């Protein structure tokens, strides 16, 4: 097995194990056995279990963050409802929906980590990434508040609430199998439904 291939296999197997068993439930031996490498090989590439966990985030998180950055700059279309806050929130929701359908293991890891105790190792290693994500959503709502005065001063609660609704849909999608009646489709119609529910709370 080549050097680069060994590194990639370790990352792949680590993601699968971390997402299925959590940080604390996954041992170095579990990862090396799954990857078919020795512990010295893992330590050579990543230094420690912490280093490997961080590498998994460094590789996978930007694949979500980059398209979010493109969608989270509010554009004022106040006279065009479908392209103003509503349409832009639909696009943001679709970024999450598309991502989880392509990178389900990492999103499952994110869901497990975000609810980890604050003092846990997994929480301490991932907090900075979640802050970056919330900052992008908060940026969007701060921009929207310039055009919609009733949203002023509420950017962070809106960011938290919107992501919570997105994650509720995604958690259901992850928990149910394809074809089960209650599994959301995570398509544009689903995103529109989610945003309508969310905006009812904003503009009610």
Secondary structure, DSSP 8 states (H G I E B T S, - for coil): --HHHHHHHHHHHHHHHHHHHTTTT--HHHHHHHHT--HHHHHHHHSSHHHHHHHHHHHHTHHHHHHHHHH-S----TT-GGGSHHHHHHHHHHHHHHHHHH-HHHHHHHHHHHTS-TTSHHHHHHHHHHHHHHHHHHHHHHHHHHH-GGGTT-HHHHHHHHHHHHHHHHHHHHHS-TT-TT----SHHHHHHHHHHHHHHHH-
